[in-house]
């Protein structure tokens, strides 16, 4: 069995309900849920948005390989109404790198592996800059050592100047 950590996010008006449903659907597809953080609100990161984002960290025990986890995550995004074509159109219209989204599921960690394929990069390459991701991750695994940075997540978060 493997341990996989995901981060879900949404800035839809029904974000909290969407994230709770995402957690349930992910458990059905990936494996036993080992931990779930609270759902944390945050400002949009990397673009302007009228609505706040909400994020939750989830950890699962799974028999799936990394790209199978990614497939399951993208299936859940689609089931919950994520429309990447609409996001692309919004990014092109605004000229911003990111856009609002109904739901997003990112693979943060897979065991202690470092993965770089055309479809998947783990750990997430910008994790160490993102308080909105580190805060829920620290709730469920603050002592976990980032496989590339070799520092506990709680220390990385503290380095941003925003301790829990």
C-alpha positions as CSV (number, residue, x, y, z in Angstrom):
1,X,0.0,0.0,0.0
2,X,1.0,3.6,-0.7
3,X,0.2,6.9,1.0
4,X,-1.0,9.6,-1.3
5,X,-1.8,13.2,-0.2
6,X,-4.2,15.4,-2.3
7,X,-5.2,19.0,-2.0
8,X,-8.8,19.9,-3.1
9,X,-9.8,23.4,-3.8
10,X,-12.8,25.4,-5.0
11,X,-14.0,29.0,-5.2
12,X,-17.5,28.1,-6.4
13,X,-20.4,29.6,-4.3
14,X,-21.0,26.0,-3.1
15,X,-17.3,25.3,-2.4
16,X,-17.6,23.6,1.0
17,X,-20.3,21.2,-0.2
18,X,-18.2,20.5,-3.4
19,X,-15.1,19.7,-1.3
20,X,-17.0,17.4,1.0
21,X,-18.4,15.5,-2.0
22,X,-14.9,15.4,-3.6
23,X,-13.5,13.8,-0.5
24,X,-16.2,11.1,-0.7
25,X,-15.8,10.4,-4.4
26,X,-12.0,10.3,-4.0
27,X,-12.2,7.7,-1.3
28,X,-14.4,5.6,-3.5
29,X,-11.8,5.7,-6.3
30,X,-8.5,5.9,-4.5
31,X,-8.7,4.0,-1.2
32,X,-9.2,4.4,2.5
33,X,-9.0,7.9,3.7
34,X,-6.4,8.2,6.4
35,X,-6.7,11.9,7.3
36,X,-8.7,15.0,6.3
37,X,-7.9,18.6,7.3
38,X,-10.5,21.2,8.1
39,X,-11.6,23.2,5.1
40,X,-9.6,26.5,5.0
41,X,-10.6,29.7,3.3
42,X,-8.0,31.8,1.5
43,X,-7.6,34.6,-1.0
44,X,-7.1,33.6,-4.7
45,X,-3.4,33.0,-5.4
46,X,-1.8,34.2,-8.7
47,X,-5.0,36.0,-10.0
48,X,-7.8,38.3,-9.0
49,X,-11.1,36.7,-7.9
50,X,-14.2,38.1,-6.3
51,X,-14.8,34.9,-4.3
52,X,-12.5,33.3,-1.8
53,X,-11.1,29.8,-2.3
54,X,-11.5,26.9,0.1
55,X,-9.0,24.1,0.4
56,X,-8.8,20.7,2.1
57,X,-5.9,18.3,2.5
58,X,-6.7,14.6,2.2
59,X,-4.5,11.6,2.8
60,X,-5.3,8.1,1.5
61,X,-3.9,4.6,1.6
62,X,-4.0,3.3,-1.9
63,X,-2.9,0.4,-4.1
64,X,-3.0,2.7,-7.2
65,X,0.1,3.9,-9.0
66,X,0.7,7.7,-9.1
67,X,-0.8,8.3,-12.6
68,X,-3.8,6.1,-11.7
69,X,-4.3,8.5,-8.7
70,X,-4.1,11.4,-11.1
71,X,-6.7,9.7,-13.4
72,X,-9.1,9.2,-10.4
73,X,-8.6,12.9,-9.3
74,X,-9.4,14.2,-12.8
75,X,-12.4,11.9,-13.1
76,X,-13.7,13.4,-9.8
77,X,-13.0,16.9,-11.1
78,X,-15.1,16.2,-14.2
79,X,-17.9,14.5,-12.2
80,X,-18.1,17.7,-10.0
81,X,-18.3,20.0,-13.0
82,X,-14.8,21.2,-13.7
83,X,-14.6,22.7,-17.2
84,X,-11.0,23.2,-18.2
85,X,-12.1,24.8,-21.5
86,X,-14.0,27.5,-19.6
87,X,-11.0,28.1,-17.3
88,X,-8.7,28.4,-20.4
89,X,-11.1,30.9,-22.0
90,X,-11.2,33.0,-18.7
91,X,-7.4,33.0,-18.5
92,X,-7.1,34.1,-22.2
93,X,-9.7,36.8,-21.6
94,X,-8.0,38.2,-18.5
95,X,-4.4,37.4,-19.3
96,X,-3.9,35.8,-15.9
97,X,-2.2,32.5,-15.3
98,X,-5.0,31.1,-13.2
99,X,-8.8,31.2,-13.2
100,X,-11.7,30.5,-10.9
101,X,-12.7,26.9,-10.8
102,X,-15.5,24.8,-9.5
103,X,-13.1,22.1,-8.2
104,X,-9.4,21.3,-8.4
105,X,-7.7,18.2,-7.1
106,X,-3.9,18.2,-7.0
107,X,-1.5,15.3,-6.0
108,X,0.8,16.8,-3.4
109,X,2.7,13.7,-2.3
110,X,3.0,10.0,-3.1
111,X,4.8,8.2,-0.4
112,X,8.2,10.1,-0.3
113,X,8.7,9.8,-4.0
114,X,9.8,12.6,-6.4
115,X,7.9,12.1,-9.7
116,X,8.4,14.0,-12.9
117,X,6.4,12.8,-15.9
118,X,4.7,14.7,-18.7
119,X,1.4,14.4,-16.8
120,X,2.5,14.6,-13.1
121,X,5.0,16.4,-10.9
122,X,5.2,15.4,-7.3
123,X,5.7,17.1,-4.9
124,X,3.8,19.9,-6.4
125,X,6.4,22.3,-7.7
126,X,5.0,25.5,-6.0
127,X,3.9,24.0,-2.7
128,X,6.7,25.7,-0.7
129,X,5.3,29.1,-1.8
130,X,1.6,28.5,-1.1
131,X,0.2,29.1,2.3
132,X,-3.2,28.0,1.2
133,X,-1.8,24.5,0.5
134,X,0.7,24.3,3.4
135,X,-1.9,25.3,6.1
136,X,-4.3,22.3,5.6
137,X,-1.3,20.0,4.9
138,X,0.3,21.0,8.2
139,X,-2.9,20.2,10.1
140,X,-2.7,16.5,9.0
141,X,1.1,16.0,8.5
142,X,3.1,18.9,9.7
143,X,6.1,16.8,10.6
144,X,6.2,15.2,7.1
145,X,9.5,16.0,5.4
146,X,9.2,17.5,1.9
147,X,11.0,14.9,-0.3
148,X,13.0,17.6,-2.2
149,X,13.5,20.3,0.4
150,X,14.1,17.8,3.2
151,X,12.3,20.1,5.7
152,X,9.1,19.4,7.7
153,X,6.1,21.1,6.2
154,X,5.5,23.0,9.4
155,X,8.9,24.6,9.0
156,X,8.2,25.5,5.4
157,X,5.0,27.2,6.5
158,X,6.7,29.0,9.4
159,X,9.3,30.2,6.9
160,X,6.5,32.0,5.1
161,X,6.0,34.0,8.3
162,X,2.5,32.5,9.0
163,X,2.7,29.9,11.7
164,X,-0.3,27.8,12.7
